[in-house]
Every structure is written in C-alpha cells, then in structure tokens.
Amino acid sequence: MKILKGAEVSAKIREQVQEDLKKLQEKRSGFVPKLAIVRVGENPDDMSYERGAIKKMENFGLQAQSYEFPENISHEEFWAGFQKINQDPGVTGILLLKPLPKQIQEKEIDQLILPEKDLDGISPTNMAKVFMGDGTGFAPCTAEAVVWMLKENQIPIAGKRVVIVGRSLIVGKPLAMLMMKENGTVTVCHTKTADLPGTCRQAEILVAAAGRPELLNDDYVGDEAVVIDVGIHVREDGKLCGDVDFDSIQEKAFAATPVPGGVGTVTTAVLAKHLVQAGLLLHR
C-alpha cells in the first residue's frame, strides 16, 4: 500500500503562499497577515489542531494568535467577544474551532463572521459559493485539502466512485460539492446508511470524515481503493489516530493517508493559503 503523506503537498502549497505573500507585500510593504484562532474550552482534538495551525503559520512566515474562551461562556458573552475579533482591523482571517458548546447558537456566529475573514467557509456567503461551484469564496480547509491530496498524488477523481462517510457542513457536504466539481460520482454516508461497510467497499476513493476514532477497518475498504482519512483524535495514551484503522487496511487499499502526517498537514497549509488570499482581498 502506498502511503500518501502530506508533507510534499504542503510544500507545494507553501510555494504558492510565498508567491502570493510577495504580491501582497508589494502592495503593502512589510504587511504580514494575521490569523485569529478562536477556541471555546479545552477539547484535546481542537488544541492539537490549533498547535499544528500556529506552527504552520510561523513556518510559512505568517502570524497567528489564539483566542480562548471558557467552556461555560454564555452565548451573549461569546457573541460580543467574537464580534470584537471579527471587527479587529489587525485580524486578516479567522478560524473558529467547532463544534461549539450547546449554549452557543452556532448559526448566529456563522452569520456574524465576515465572509472575507471566514477562512474555513462557515459563513452563509462562502457556503453558498461552494455549493454553486463559485471559486471566489473560501471552501472549508479540510475539504479543499482532500482535493489537493488527490491531485498532487496524480489520483484522478473524474469518473471515479467516491464515498464520503460523514455529512457535516465542515467536511462531508462541501467535499461532496468539490468532488462533483471534479466530476467524481459521489455517495455521502452517515449513521443511518444501511450496510455502511458494503457501501464503502464500492468506493474507488473512500473519504473517512465520521468523527469517530478508527471506525473504518478493512471490512469497509474495497480492493485497491484510495483511502483518505480526515479524522484526528487523541487516544487515551496521548497518541493521535484518525477515523480509519490504518494497520488493518494495508493489505487491501491501494493508497491511504496516515494520521498524523496526512490530510491534517495539508489542511493547515490550505489555511495559510486562504489567509494570504484574504490579505490580497483586503489590499486589492
């Protein structure tokens, strides 16, 4: 089985980011885009992603700052705090880590975020653009990273049977739109899907975005399938794992992404790309 590592893809995106950053700094000398990472509570998965994102921004020559809010914060308090970040002229782009606690009304926050700062495609404006096939908006970083991973590894999408396990607005649904834009034939699965393993085995490209640690094993993977794992979880022993039982699929899959070192690396690179694009929009 071929292991699809994210480092080379991330390096390719980095080249594009540096080119765009040079263009931006020609317009405004010395300007360095700043990312605001907004987190509520101390979810280990969120904190792991946050650390990776901050490191990536620094490696790409960009700025990042974490804004942490307590788990029990009221909706009104969070709304006010988020709006302050949203309106801060020193913040070029925003990444809001989800899901938010139940007392916070996510839809209101999604509608509040400025589309031009919405680097992860959660605003109604950017979401609509993704579903319309309009490339002028920001798609969710993880969904876009999956497409980058496939293309940079010369894995064709057009005409392929694509199965996505997960229907969230962060990955599953927007990724389905991006895959269809690339002429893939897409099936989106979820917890109510009858015979989930059987449906997954039909996939030529299988994307695991269920949000459940090591849910998909060799019973879900067809012979010679390409498996893309977007999950990231912290085990009790402190090690990271994905939505796929990686060891069990090695005799069946043609190729697969590891966790860590796979899609997550590319996701943070796409985030950096979006941040510089937001800076270009700000100073066009």
C-alpha positions in Angstrom: 0.0 0.0 0.0 1.2 3.5 -0.9 1.3 5.9 2.0 0.1 9.4 0.9 2.0 11.8 3.1 1.0 15.4 3.4 4.5 17.0 3.6 5.1 17.1 -0.2 1.7 18.5 -0.9 2.1 21.1 1.9 5.4 22.1 0.4 3.7 22.7 -3.0 1.1 24.9 -1.3 3.8 26.7 0.5 5.3 27.8 -2.8 2.0 29.3 -3.9 1.6 31.0 -0.5 5.1 32.6 -0.8 4.3 33.9 -4.3 1.0 35.4 -3.1 2.7 36.8 0.0 5.3 38.5 -2.2 2.5 40.1 -4.3 0.7 41.2 -1.1 3.9 42.8 0.3 4.5 44.6 -3.0 1.1 46.3 -2.4 1.7 47.0 1.3 5.4 46.8 2.3 6.1 44.7 5.4 2.5 43.6 5.9 2.1 40.1 7.4 -1.4 38.6 7.5 -2.6 37.6 11.0 -4.8 34.6 11.7 -7.1 34.5 14.8 -7.8 31.0 16.0 -10.9 31.1 18.2 -11.4 28.2 20.6 -14.0 27.6 23.3 -13.0 25.2 26.0 -10.1 22.7 26.1 -11.0 19.9 23.7 -7.8 17.9 23.1 -8.6 17.4 19.4 -9.1 21.2 19.0 -5.9 22.0 20.9 -3.9 19.6 18.8 -5.2 21.1 15.6 -4.6 24.6 17.0 -0.9 23.9 17.8 -0.4 22.5 14.3 -2.0 25.5 12.7 0.1 28.0 14.7 3.3 26.1 13.8 2.3 26.1 10.1 1.6 29.8 10.0 5.0 30.5 11.6 6.7 28.2 9.2 5.0 30.0 6.3 6.1 33.4 7.6 2.6 34.4 8.8 1.2 35.4 12.1 -1.3 33.5 14.3 -2.9 34.2 17.7 -5.1 32.0 19.8 -8.2 33.4 21.4 -9.5 31.1 24.1 -13.0 31.3 25.7 -14.2 29.3 28.7 -16.4 26.3 28.1 -19.3 27.7 30.1 -19.3 31.1 28.5 -22.8 32.4 27.7 -23.9 33.0 24.1 -24.2 36.7 24.6 -20.6 36.9 26.1 -19.2 34.8 23.3 -21.0 36.8 20.6 -19.6 40.0 22.0 -16.1 38.6 22.2 -16.2 37.1 18.8 -17.5 40.3 17.2 -14.6 42.2 18.7 -12.2 39.8 16.9 -14.3 39.9 13.8 -14.1 43.7 13.6 -10.4 44.0 14.6 -8.6 45.6 11.6 -5.4 43.8 12.8 -7.0 40.4 12.1 -6.8 39.3 8.5 -8.6 35.9 8.8 -10.5 33.8 11.4 -10.6 30.1 12.2 -13.4 29.1 14.5 -12.9 25.7 16.0 -16.1 23.6 16.2 -18.3 22.3 17.5 -19.2 25.0 20.0 -20.8 24.2 23.4 -24.6 23.8 23.3 -25.4 27.1 24.9 -23.8 29.0 22.0 -26.0 29.4 18.9 -23.7 28.4 16.1 -25.9 29.6 13.3 -25.8 33.2 14.7 -22.0 33.1 14.9 -21.8 31.6 11.3 -23.9 34.5 10.1 -21.8 37.0 12.1 -18.4 36.2 10.7 -17.3 38.5 7.8 -17.1 36.4 4.6 -13.7 38.0 3.7 -12.3 36.8 7.0 -14.0 33.4 7.0 -11.1 31.2 6.1 -12.9 27.9 6.8 -16.1 28.5 4.8 -18.7 28.6 7.6 -20.5 31.8 6.6 -23.7 31.5 4.5 -22.0 33.5 1.7 -19.0 31.2 1.4 -21.0 28.1 1.9 -23.4 29.2 -0.9 -20.4 29.8 -3.2 -19.1 26.3 -2.6 -22.4 24.7 -3.4 -22.7 26.9 -6.5 -19.3 25.9 -7.7 -18.1 29.5 -7.4 -14.4 29.5 -6.6 -14.3 33.1 -5.3 -15.3 32.1 -1.8 -13.3 30.2 0.8 -14.1 26.4 0.9 -13.6 24.6 4.2 -9.9 23.9 4.5 -10.2 20.2 5.2 -12.5 19.6 2.2 -10.1 21.5 -0.1 -7.1 19.7 1.4 -8.6 16.3 0.3 -8.8 17.5 -3.3 -5.2 18.8 -3.1 -4.0 15.5 -1.7 -5.6 13.5 -4.5 -4.5 15.9 -7.3 -0.9 16.2 -6.2 -0.6 12.4 -5.9 -1.9 12.1 -9.5 -5.0 10.2 -8.4 -7.8 11.0 -10.8 -11.2 12.0 -9.5 -13.2 12.3 -12.7 -15.5 9.3 -13.3 -14.5 7.6 -10.0 -16.9 6.3 -7.4 -16.4 8.5 -4.3 -17.8 7.5 -1.0 -17.7 10.1 1.9 -18.5 8.9 5.4 -19.8 12.0 7.2 -22.3 14.7 6.2 -21.1 17.7 8.3 -21.0 21.2 6.8 -17.3 21.3 7.7 -16.2 18.3 5.6 -18.8 15.9 4.2 -21.3 18.1 2.4 -18.8 20.7 1.0 -16.4 17.9 0.0 -19.2 16.3 -2.0 -19.6 19.5 -3.9 -15.9 19.8 -4.6 -15.7 16.2 -5.7 -18.6 16.7 -8.1 -17.0 19.8 -9.4 -14.1 17.5 -10.3 -16.6 15.1 -12.0 -16.5 12.4 -9.3 -19.6 10.3 -8.7 -20.4 10.9 -5.1 -22.2 9.0 -2.3 -22.5 10.6 1.1 -23.0 8.2 4.0 -24.0 8.7 7.6 -25.2 6.8 10.7 -28.5 5.9 9.1 -26.9 4.4 6.0 -28.0 0.7 5.5 -25.0 -1.6 5.1 -22.4 1.1 5.6 -19.5 -1.4 5.1 -20.9 -2.7 1.9 -21.4 0.9 0.5 -17.9 1.8 1.5 -16.4 -1.2 -0.3 -17.8 0.0 -3.6 -15.7 3.2 -3.4 -12.7 3.7 -5.6 -12.0 6.8 -3.4 -13.1 6.5 0.2 -13.1 9.5 2.5 -13.4 9.0 6.2 -15.0 12.0 7.9 -17.1 10.3 10.5 -15.6 11.9 13.6 -15.2 8.5 15.3 -11.8 7.1 16.1 -10.7 4.1 14.0 -14.3 3.4 12.9 -13.4 2.2 9.4 -11.4 -1.1 9.2 -10.6 -3.5 6.4 -14.3 -4.5 6.2 -15.1 -1.0 4.8 -12.4 -0.9 2.2 -12.6 -2.4 -1.3 -9.6 -3.9 -3.1 -7.2 -1.2 -4.5 -9.3 1.7 -3.0 -7.7 5.0 -2.2 -8.5 5.9 1.4 -8.4 9.5 2.7 -8.6 9.9 6.5 -9.6 13.4 7.6 -10.2 12.4 11.3 -7.8 13.4 14.1 -8.3 12.2 17.6 -6.2 12.0 20.8 -6.1 8.5 22.3 -6.0 7.8 26.0 -2.3 7.0 25.6 -1.8 10.5 24.1 -1.1 9.3 20.6 -3.0 10.6 17.6 -5.2 8.5 15.4 -7.8 9.0 12.6 -11.2 7.7 11.6 -9.5 4.7 9.9 -7.9 1.7 11.5 -4.8 2.2 9.4 -3.0 -1.0 10.2 -5.9 -3.2 9.2 -6.4 -1.8 5.7 -2.8 -2.1 4.4 -3.4 -5.4 2.7 -6.4 -4.1 0.8 -6.0 -0.4 0.0 -4.0 0.8 -3.0 -3.1 4.0 -1.1 -4.1 5.7 2.2 -3.2 8.8 4.2 -1.7 8.3 7.7 -2.7 10.2 10.9 -0.7 12.2 11.8 1.2 13.3 8.7 -1.6 13.1 6.2 -4.5 15.4 5.4 -4.0 17.5 8.6 -0.7 18.8 7.3 -2.3 19.8 4.1 -5.3 21.3 5.8 -3.2 23.8 7.8 -1.3 24.6 4.5 -4.6 25.4 2.9 -5.5 27.6 5.9 -2.3 29.5 5.3 -3.2 29.9 1.6 -6.6 31.2 2.5 -5.0 33.7 5.0 -2.8 35.2 2.3 -5.7 35.3 -0.1 -7.7 37.2 2.5 -4.9 39.7 2.8 -4.9 40.2 -1.0 -8.6 40.8 -0.9 -8.1 43.3 1.9 -5.5 45.2 0.0 -6.6 44.8 -3.6 
